[in-house]
Amino acid sequence: MRGYSDRINHALAFTAKHYGSRVPTGMAFGYLVHPASAGLFLARHGCEEATIVAGIVHYVLEESVGRERAAMEDKIGEKFGPVVLAVAREAVEPKYGAKGDERPWRICKQDYLMTLSGAEPRALDICVADEIQCCGTTLTALRRLGVEYLRTVSSAGATQTIWWYRSLFEVLDGREEWPHRAMLEELRQLSTQLVRALRTHEEEV
């Protein structure tokens, strides 16, 4: 894919409009770059257009709760079709409870692993692209800003991060039918760097 199609551009504009309204004050640039970066990762690994679109718009679903979530699903289904909506749903990490309260980190991750164990391959593409982006963001914060700014991009320390990636790789390694496994190797390299950096900074504190 040489460039973004009209449909992908539409997904980017849609996400900038709806995801952007949830951005904390002073963090707009980083939040809005995230969906676009995930789209780039998916395109670079040869994912089809529907996967890229779902990968971009799933961030909106991830930050929507209750009636707002149902309304947002209707909008995505109407604008991008049932396939994109279904893939985006499976790619959503369950960060919030029914009342909009943020769920405990470990419980959220455990539920997400259960979803990924049976999710369709396109949802796995989106999950890994998202994790590649998160690893890069966290590494940048550690290297440029230092450990005191770490919690602005990650709530997990080295021990939790090791558990998460080991568990994620265990699930994904078992999905032999997944066609874009090259993405996983890129994530392995980045996550290894991240764990080393976290350990170094925690030792310095």
HELIX and SHEET records of a PDB file:
HELIX    1   1 ASP A    6  HIS A   18  1                                  13    
HELIX    2   2 GLY A   20  ARG A   22  5                                   3    
HELIX    3   3 ALA A   28  ARG A   44  1                                  17    
HELIX    4   4 GLU A   49  GLU A   62  1                                  14    
HELIX    5   5 GLY A   66  PHE A   80  1                                  15    
HELIX    6   6 PRO A   82  ALA A   91  1                                  10    
HELIX    7   7 TRP A  105  GLY A  118  1                                  14    
HELIX    8   8 PRO A  121  LEU A  145  1                                  25    
HELIX    9   9 VAL A  147  THR A  152  5                                   6    
HELIX   10  10 ALA A  158  ASP A  173  1                                  16    
HELIX   11  11 ALA A  182  GLU A  204  1                                  23    
END                                                                             
